[in-house]
Amino acid sequence: MTMKFKVIFFFIAFMAYFGVNKSEACSRILYVGDTTETTTSGNLLRIVGRSLDWKTPIPTNLYVYPRGMKKKGTDKPGAVTWTSRYGAVYAVGYDGGITEGMNEKGLVVNGLFCKGTVYTNGEDAGRPGMSLAMFIAWLLDMNETTPEVVAVLKEHNFSISGATFDGGTASTLHWGITDAEGRSAILEFDNGVVKVYEGEDMPAMTNDPQFPAMTAINDYWQKVGGVNMLPGTVKSPDRFVRGYFYQGHVKRTNDADLGLSIIRSILMNVSVPYEYTVETEPNVSSTQWRSFSNIRDRLYYFDIVTNPGVFYIDLKKCDLRPGASVMKLDTSKSQDYIGDVTSKLVKHAPFTPMY
């Protein structure tokens, strides 16, 4: 990148830093285990930690879908249609839209708010329709790796849209994607143009500004150094910088329990205190829940901040064969859940998308 463009990006980042709206917020941090250990292939621990921040609680239930299910992107004619190749666990907000998930191959997709997102520019008119409520399902159902997802995205043979929710809030999102080999990507829509930023084990993602400007902010703080000073507010760039720094300065382990403890502690450091309020900002977010996708072991952890414990679903124990039932965990009943709750999944009808 030339010096001219670095200056431009830093100016954009500077303006975003002081003007970012905090009413919607989320953070995603990737923990990678000890790469120096002489271990068998596939033994490297990777856990994608994510916080969901919102001004009010977002009811989110967990669904496990098997392979071989026929699905559609929207209820409108000409929609994207597919038959799922892989089973997956989804976190479904309001029982109407998939927020994130992990499939049986270890592919993880997390959707986070990004207010600068513009999905269309008119050039996608006539392309098959895809609702935001089903977009993550489509990616997880049909792809094993990040490069496969990136190829689909760059083809851009779909027109994405979504219903508003929670009193008219628009779902302006960007997505973090990570596979079992650590291949990562950040997906953003910039005035209707698909922008994909690829890398290995990309460690941090929050909200606004978009990824190039956010990277410029983080580059500045890396030069400052984080041992004596880190930005401490709940603004999106501050959370990005703290999460990026912390994940780079923790013990590396391939022990799943210790790794979970480490990434949980990082997520707590980039979370927003529950019932956090600022008099001049009535719509400021609080962290409502956190998730942790253990890619290596196919464990999906869920941590609701008002619950005393953390619980998880073990995808290896789920029946993902074609023809198997859709299973659901109603998290409103989870106050006493802790540890493995795979056996508490119950047969349930597929959720009804908010197209």
Kinemage of the C-alpha trace (Angstrom):
@kinemage 1
@onewidth
@group {chain A} dominant
@subgroup {mainchain}
@vectorlist {calphas} color= white
{ca met a 1} P 0.000 0.000 0.000
{ca thr a 2} L 1.422 3.404 -0.946
{ca met a 3} L 1.975 6.169 1.579
{ca lys a 4} L -0.822 8.179 -0.062
{ca phe a 5} L -3.363 5.426 0.496
{ca lys a 6} L -2.125 4.786 4.036
{ca val a 7} L -2.787 8.450 4.849
{ca ile a 8} L -6.259 8.262 3.295
{ca phe a 9} L -7.139 5.100 5.201
{ca phe a 10} L -5.864 6.540 8.454
{ca phe a 11} L -7.954 9.686 7.953
{ca ile a 12} L -11.050 7.562 7.331
{ca ala a 13} L -10.196 5.470 10.362
{ca phe a 14} L -9.667 8.579 12.511
{ca met a 15} L -13.093 9.938 11.571
{ca ala a 16} L -14.721 6.555 12.188
{ca tyr a 17} L -13.000 6.219 15.553
{ca phe a 18} L -14.582 9.392 16.892
{ca gly a 19} L -17.882 9.084 15.061
{ca val a 20} L -18.752 5.418 15.464
{ca asn a 21} L -22.279 4.703 16.710
{ca lys a 22} L -22.206 2.230 19.568
{ca ser a 23} L -25.824 1.110 19.507
{ca glu a 24} L -24.893 -2.137 17.760
{ca ala a 25} L -21.740 -4.012 18.649
{ca cys a 26} L -20.052 -7.400 18.530
{ca ser a 27} L -16.519 -8.754 18.721
{ca arg a 28} L -14.855 -11.824 17.180
{ca ile a 29} L -11.436 -13.063 18.320
{ca leu a 30} L -9.618 -16.177 17.092
{ca tyr a 31} L -7.442 -18.146 19.523
{ca val a 32} L -4.775 -20.420 18.010
{ca gly a 33} L -3.011 -23.086 20.063
{ca asp a 34} L 0.640 -24.086 20.261
{ca thr a 35} L 2.050 -24.445 16.743
{ca thr a 36} L 5.467 -25.514 18.088
{ca glu a 37} L 4.257 -28.800 19.533
{ca thr a 38} L 5.122 -31.972 17.639
{ca thr a 39} L 1.620 -33.321 17.371
{ca thr a 40} L -0.395 -35.466 15.058
{ca ser a 41} L -2.027 -33.778 12.095
{ca gly a 42} L -5.150 -31.883 13.039
{ca asn a 43} L -4.232 -31.524 16.721
{ca leu a 44} L -3.784 -27.742 16.628
{ca leu a 45} L -6.476 -26.041 18.700
{ca arg a 46} L -8.443 -23.175 17.186
{ca ile a 47} L -11.352 -21.495 18.961
{ca val a 48} L -13.377 -18.664 17.470
{ca gly a 49} L -14.759 -16.532 20.295
{ca arg a 50} L -17.550 -14.090 19.640
{ca ser a 51} L -19.636 -11.659 21.710
{ca leu a 52} L -23.122 -10.478 20.727
{ca asp a 53} L -23.818 -6.969 22.006
{ca trp a 54} L -27.195 -5.270 21.809
{ca lys a 55} L -29.235 -2.674 23.667
{ca thr a 56} L -31.818 -5.277 24.730
{ca pro a 57} L -31.649 -9.077 25.113
{ca ile a 58} L -31.805 -10.927 21.780
{ca pro a 59} L -33.530 -14.305 22.230
{ca thr a 60} L -31.158 -16.749 20.525
{ca asn a 61} L -31.768 -20.479 20.266
{ca leu a 62} L -29.455 -23.188 18.971
{ca tyr a 63} L -30.477 -25.462 16.101
{ca val a 64} L -28.691 -28.498 14.677
{ca tyr a 65} L -29.546 -29.290 11.056
{ca pro a 66} L -28.570 -32.531 9.297
{ca arg a 67} L -27.239 -32.966 5.778
{ca gly a 68} L -29.509 -33.472 2.806
{ca met a 69} L -32.096 -30.785 3.571
{ca lys a 70} L -33.594 -28.749 0.750
{ca lys a 71} L -33.551 -25.030 1.479
{ca lys a 72} L -34.169 -21.710 -0.228
{ca gly a 73} L -32.737 -18.245 0.183
{ca thr a 74} L -36.040 -16.379 0.205
{ca asp a 75} L -39.753 -16.999 -0.278
{ca lys a 76} L -39.712 -14.986 -3.518
{ca pro a 77} L -39.572 -16.493 -7.036
{ca gly a 78} L -36.106 -17.111 -8.420
{ca ala a 79} L -34.444 -17.551 -5.027
{ca val a 80} L -31.184 -19.401 -4.451
{ca thr a 81} L -31.996 -23.041 -3.669
{ca trp a 82} L -29.758 -25.818 -2.387
{ca thr a 83} L -29.588 -29.222 -0.718
{ca ser a 84} L -27.215 -29.168 2.240
{ca arg a 85} L -23.985 -31.161 1.941
{ca tyr a 86} L -22.989 -30.711 5.586
{ca gly a 87} L -24.726 -30.689 8.914
{ca ala a 88} L -24.274 -27.679 11.166
{ca val a 89} L -25.167 -25.939 14.410
{ca tyr a 90} L -26.719 -22.477 14.025
{ca ala a 91} L -27.343 -19.690 16.522
{ca val a 92} L -30.731 -18.312 15.481
{ca gly a 93} L -31.845 -14.897 16.688
{ca tyr a 94} L -35.565 -14.384 17.369
{ca asp a 95} L -36.046 -17.879 15.877
{ca gly a 96} L -35.937 -16.104 12.541
{ca gly a 97} L -32.377 -15.446 11.367
{ca ile a 98} L -28.992 -17.171 11.650
{ca thr a 99} L -26.415 -15.062 13.457
{ca glu a 100} L -23.532 -17.531 13.168
{ca gly a 101} L -22.699 -21.216 13.132
{ca met a 102} L -20.222 -24.048 12.637
{ca asn a 103} L -20.570 -27.022 10.316
{ca glu a 104} L -19.370 -30.590 10.756
{ca lys a 105} L -16.187 -29.847 8.762
{ca gly a 106} L -15.148 -27.105 11.163
{ca leu a 107} L -16.089 -24.128 9.000
{ca val a 108} L -17.210 -21.198 11.166
{ca val a 109} L -19.101 -18.106 9.966
{ca asn a 110} L -19.938 -15.191 12.288
{ca gly a 111} L -22.108 -12.225 11.311
{ca leu a 112} L -21.357 -8.903 13.030
{ca phe a 113} L -22.950 -5.472 12.615
{ca cys a 114} L -21.246 -2.973 10.314
{ca lys a 115} L -23.292 0.171 9.769
{ca gly a 116} L -21.300 1.164 6.686
{ca thr a 117} L -22.606 -1.861 4.791
{ca val a 118} L -24.532 -1.293 1.534
{ca tyr a 119} L -25.543 -4.573 -0.095
{ca thr a 120} L -26.771 -3.477 -3.511
{ca asn a 121} L -25.977 -0.970 -6.240
{ca gly a 122} L -28.499 -2.008 -8.870
{ca glu a 123} L -26.102 -4.311 -10.716
{ca asp a 124} L -27.423 -7.365 -8.862
{ca ala a 125} L -30.953 -6.945 -10.200
{ca gly a 126} L -32.223 -10.266 -11.519
{ca arg a 127} L -29.739 -12.376 -9.591
{ca pro a 128} L -31.181 -15.181 -7.415
{ca gly a 129} L -32.437 -13.848 -4.093
{ca met a 130} L -30.747 -14.582 -0.756
{ca ser a 131} L -32.087 -13.450 2.600
{ca leu a 132} L -29.718 -12.487 5.385
{ca ala a 133} L -31.705 -14.884 7.561
{ca met a 134} L -30.412 -17.818 5.468
{ca phe a 135} L -27.107 -16.510 4.125
{ca ile a 136} L -24.925 -18.146 6.783
{ca ala a 137} L -26.803 -21.435 6.398
{ca trp a 138} L -26.071 -21.407 2.666
{ca leu a 139} L -22.366 -20.867 3.231
{ca leu a 140} L -22.095 -23.517 5.969
{ca asp a 141} L -24.326 -26.057 4.235
{ca met a 142} L -22.452 -26.059 0.952
{ca asn a 143} L -18.787 -25.431 1.773
{ca glu a 144} L -16.013 -27.201 3.676
{ca thr a 145} L -13.285 -24.554 3.531
{ca thr a 146} L -12.778 -20.812 3.483
{ca pro a 147} L -11.395 -20.828 -0.090
{ca glu a 148} L -14.597 -22.537 -1.232
{ca val a 149} L -16.675 -19.842 0.448
{ca val a 150} L -14.524 -17.083 -1.052
{ca ala a 151} L -14.996 -18.531 -4.542
{ca val a 152} L -18.778 -18.455 -4.086
{ca leu a 153} L -18.706 -14.903 -2.770
{ca lys a 154} L -16.515 -13.567 -5.550
{ca glu a 155} L -18.833 -15.110 -8.137
{ca his a 156} L -21.587 -12.992 -6.515
{ca asn a 157} L -24.393 -14.877 -8.208
{ca phe a 158} L -26.964 -13.778 -5.618
{ca ser a 159} L -28.802 -10.661 -4.496
{ca ile a 160} L -28.749 -10.273 -0.734
{ca ser a 161} L -31.448 -8.569 1.317
{ca gly a 162} L -33.074 -8.888 4.712
{ca ala a 163} L -36.011 -7.950 6.866
{ca thr a 164} L -35.708 -5.354 9.599
{ca phe a 165} L -36.105 -6.458 13.208
{ca asp a 166} L -36.364 -5.136 16.756
{ca gly a 167} L -38.459 -2.094 15.890
{ca gly a 168} L -37.128 -1.473 12.398
{ca thr a 169} L -33.384 -2.072 12.770
{ca ala a 170} L -31.700 -2.877 9.455
{ca ser a 171} L -29.365 -5.884 9.383
{ca thr a 172} L -26.225 -4.219 8.075
{ca leu a 173} L -23.592 -6.894 8.554
{ca his a 174} L -20.144 -8.122 7.689
{ca trp a 175} L -18.837 -11.629 8.285
{ca gly a 176} L -15.798 -13.436 9.634
{ca ile a 177} L -15.007 -16.856 8.132
{ca thr a 178} L -12.519 -19.442 9.448
{ca asp a 179} L -11.943 -23.085 8.538
{ca ala a 180} L -10.212 -26.043 10.165
{ca glu a 181} L -6.843 -25.092 8.645
{ca gly a 182} L -7.019 -21.522 9.919
{ca arg a 183} L -7.702 -20.001 6.526
{ca ser a 184} L -9.688 -16.877 7.259
{ca ala a 185} L -11.593 -14.171 5.434
{ca ile a 186} L -13.512 -11.009 6.238
{ca leu a 187} L -16.498 -10.401 3.932
{ca glu a 188} L -17.898 -6.904 3.468
{ca phe a 189} L -20.295 -5.289 1.013
{ca asp a 190} L -19.097 -1.854 -0.103
{ca asn a 191} L -21.837 -0.090 -2.092
{ca gly a 192} L -22.948 -3.400 -3.527
{ca val a 193} L -19.432 -4.642 -4.306
{ca val a 194} L -18.210 -7.818 -2.585
{ca lys a 195} L -14.948 -7.148 -0.759
{ca val a 196} L -13.130 -10.176 0.669
{ca tyr a 197} L -9.977 -9.828 2.771
{ca glu a 198} L -8.140 -13.133 3.148
{ca gly a 199} L -5.419 -14.311 5.510
{ca glu a 200} L -4.203 -17.056 7.826
{ca asp a 201} L -5.682 -17.082 11.323
{ca met a 202} L -7.012 -13.520 11.104
{ca pro a 203} L -7.314 -12.753 14.817
{ca ala a 204} L -9.745 -9.870 15.313
{ca met a 205} L -12.955 -8.378 13.989
{ca thr a 206} L -15.489 -5.980 15.466
{ca asn a 207} L -17.842 -3.487 13.765
{ca asp a 208} L -17.303 -0.136 12.066
{ca pro a 209} L -15.238 1.083 10.317
{ca gln a 210} L -14.776 -1.402 7.496
{ca phe a 211} L -11.742 -3.653 7.560
{ca pro a 212} L -9.114 -1.545 5.721
{ca ala a 213} L -9.762 1.475 7.953
{ca met a 214} L -9.906 -0.712 11.058
{ca thr a 215} L -6.543 -2.198 10.129
{ca ala a 216} L -5.095 1.313 9.865
{ca ile a 217} L -6.253 2.081 13.408
{ca asn a 218} L -4.767 -1.168 14.691
{ca asp a 219} L -1.471 -0.483 12.895
{ca tyr a 220} L -1.236 2.811 14.766
{ca trp a 221} L -1.782 1.144 18.157
{ca gln a 222} L 0.715 -1.602 17.380
{ca lys a 223} L 3.348 1.099 16.953
{ca val a 224} L 2.291 2.688 20.256
{ca gly a 225} L 2.594 -0.681 21.944
{ca gly a 226} L 0.037 -2.208 24.266
{ca val a 227} L 2.033 -3.016 27.378
{ca asn a 228} L 1.660 0.459 28.878
{ca met a 229} L -1.354 1.798 27.006
{ca leu a 230} L -4.412 0.371 25.222
{ca pro a 231} L -7.648 2.147 24.224
{ca gly a 232} L -10.223 1.264 26.858
{ca thr a 233} L -13.688 2.325 25.709
{ca val a 234} L -16.430 0.090 24.334
{ca lys a 235} L -16.125 1.626 20.861
{ca ser a 236} L -15.588 -0.838 18.058
{ca pro a 237} L -11.985 0.191 17.205
{ca asp a 238} L -10.983 0.044 20.879
{ca arg a 239} L -12.383 -3.457 21.249
{ca phe a 240} L -10.595 -4.540 18.057
{ca val a 241} L -7.249 -3.186 19.279
{ca arg a 242} L -7.570 -4.773 22.725
{ca gly a 243} L -8.663 -8.139 21.361
{ca tyr a 244} L -5.874 -8.169 18.790
{ca phe a 245} L -3.261 -7.325 21.425
{ca tyr a 246} L -4.501 -9.775 24.063
{ca gln a 247} L -4.718 -12.746 21.707
{ca gly a 248} L -1.118 -12.114 20.734
{ca his a 249} L 0.113 -12.131 24.334
{ca val a 250} L -1.402 -15.213 25.936
{ca lys a 251} L -0.163 -18.751 26.506
{ca arg a 252} L -0.454 -21.075 23.516
{ca thr a 253} L -1.900 -24.469 24.335
{ca asn a 254} L -3.608 -27.327 22.549
{ca asp a 255} L -5.491 -28.280 25.698
{ca ala a 256} L -9.145 -27.565 24.924
{ca asp a 257} L -10.196 -26.618 28.456
{ca leu a 258} L -7.296 -24.246 29.023
{ca gly a 259} L -7.719 -22.766 25.556
{ca leu a 260} L -11.390 -22.125 26.276
{ca ser a 261} L -10.494 -20.394 29.536
{ca ile a 262} L -8.029 -18.161 27.709
{ca ile a 263} L -10.360 -17.098 24.902
{ca arg a 264} L -13.206 -16.562 27.396
{ca ser a 265} L -11.012 -14.175 29.363
{ca ile a 266} L -10.119 -12.259 26.194
{ca leu a 267} L -13.778 -11.980 25.181
{ca met a 268} L -14.633 -10.630 28.616
{ca asn a 269} L -11.983 -7.953 28.145
{ca val a 270} L -13.596 -6.798 24.895
{ca ser a 271} L -17.201 -7.211 26.071
{ca val a 272} L -19.506 -4.409 27.192
{ca pro a 273} L -20.651 -4.655 30.840
{ca tyr a 274} L -24.194 -5.897 31.257
{ca glu a 275} L -26.673 -3.046 31.798
{ca tyr a 276} L -23.946 -0.567 30.877
{ca thr a 277} L -25.418 2.909 30.398
{ca val a 278} L -24.147 6.360 29.483
{ca glu a 279} L -26.510 9.254 30.022
{ca thr a 280} L -25.787 10.838 26.639
{ca glu a 281} L -26.042 7.524 24.738
{ca pro a 282} L -29.345 5.823 25.599
{ca asn a 283} L -28.967 3.060 22.986
{ca val a 284} L -25.514 1.857 23.951
{ca ser a 285} L -25.106 -1.910 23.721
{ca ser a 286} L -24.326 -4.495 26.373
{ca thr a 287} L -22.930 -7.958 25.779
{ca gln a 288} L -25.877 -10.389 25.809
{ca trp a 289} L -24.071 -13.649 25.048
{ca arg a 290} L -20.766 -15.085 23.919
{ca ser a 291} L -20.022 -18.164 21.827
{ca phe a 292} L -16.884 -20.235 21.371
{ca ser a 293} L -16.481 -22.508 18.348
{ca asn a 294} L -13.820 -25.141 19.040
{ca ile a 295} L -13.038 -25.983 15.436
{ca arg a 296} L -10.728 -28.923 16.126
{ca asp a 297} L -13.112 -30.783 18.430
{ca arg a 298} L -16.388 -29.574 16.827
{ca leu a 299} L -17.676 -28.162 20.128
{ca tyr a 300} L -19.951 -25.122 20.081
{ca tyr a 301} L -20.063 -23.322 23.445
{ca phe a 302} L -22.684 -20.785 24.466
{ca asp a 303} L -22.334 -18.340 27.344
{ca ile a 304} L -25.401 -16.231 28.203
{ca val a 305} L -24.265 -13.432 30.502
{ca thr a 306} L -27.247 -13.833 32.859
{ca asn a 307} L -26.572 -17.573 33.272
{ca pro a 308} L -24.178 -18.937 35.904
{ca gly a 309} L -22.606 -21.517 33.586
{ca val a 310} L -21.331 -22.189 30.066
{ca phe a 311} L -22.763 -25.072 28.032
{ca tyr a 312} L -21.917 -26.667 24.709
{ca ile a 313} L -23.157 -28.858 21.881
{ca asp a 314} L -20.875 -31.611 20.599
{ca leu a 315} L -21.446 -31.875 16.844
{ca lys a 316} L -19.671 -35.253 16.808
{ca lys a 317} L -22.503 -36.684 18.915
{ca cys a 318} L -25.285 -35.270 16.724
{ca asp a 319} L -27.090 -37.307 14.082
{ca leu a 320} L -26.314 -35.363 10.920
{ca arg a 321} L -27.300 -38.080 8.446
{ca pro a 322} L -29.759 -37.179 5.665
{ca gly a 323} L -33.266 -37.684 6.954
{ca ala a 324} L -32.366 -37.046 10.588
{ca ser a 325} L -34.503 -34.619 12.561
{ca val a 326} L -33.789 -30.952 13.071
{ca met a 327} L -32.864 -30.505 16.739
{ca lys a 328} L -33.281 -27.430 18.930
{ca leu a 329} L -31.983 -26.171 22.254
{ca asp a 330} L -34.283 -23.553 23.757
{ca thr a 331} L -31.858 -21.271 25.588
{ca ser a 332} L -34.671 -19.649 27.598
{ca lys a 333} L -34.630 -22.891 29.618
{ca ser a 334} L -30.861 -22.948 30.052
{ca gln a 335} L -30.389 -21.093 33.349
{ca asp a 336} L -29.067 -24.256 35.016
{ca tyr a 337} L -27.230 -25.702 32.010
{ca ile a 338} L -23.512 -26.300 32.280
{ca gly a 339} L -21.168 -28.504 30.254
{ca asp a 340} L -22.300 -30.897 27.531
{ca val a 341} L -25.994 -30.333 26.729
{ca thr a 342} L -26.093 -32.302 23.469
{ca ser a 343} L -28.542 -34.758 25.067
{ca lys a 344} L -30.919 -31.880 25.839
{ca leu a 345} L -31.511 -31.141 22.155
{ca val a 346} L -35.086 -31.952 21.167
{ca lys a 347} L -36.686 -32.693 17.810
{ca his a 348} L -38.178 -29.553 16.375
{ca ala a 349} L -39.508 -28.088 13.157
{ca pro a 350} L -37.062 -25.929 11.188
{ca phe a 351} L -37.130 -22.296 12.252
{ca thr a 352} L -39.189 -19.880 10.158
{ca pro a 353} L -36.848 -17.374 8.432
{ca met a 354} L -37.550 -13.653 8.594
{ca tyr a 355} L -37.081 -13.243 4.849
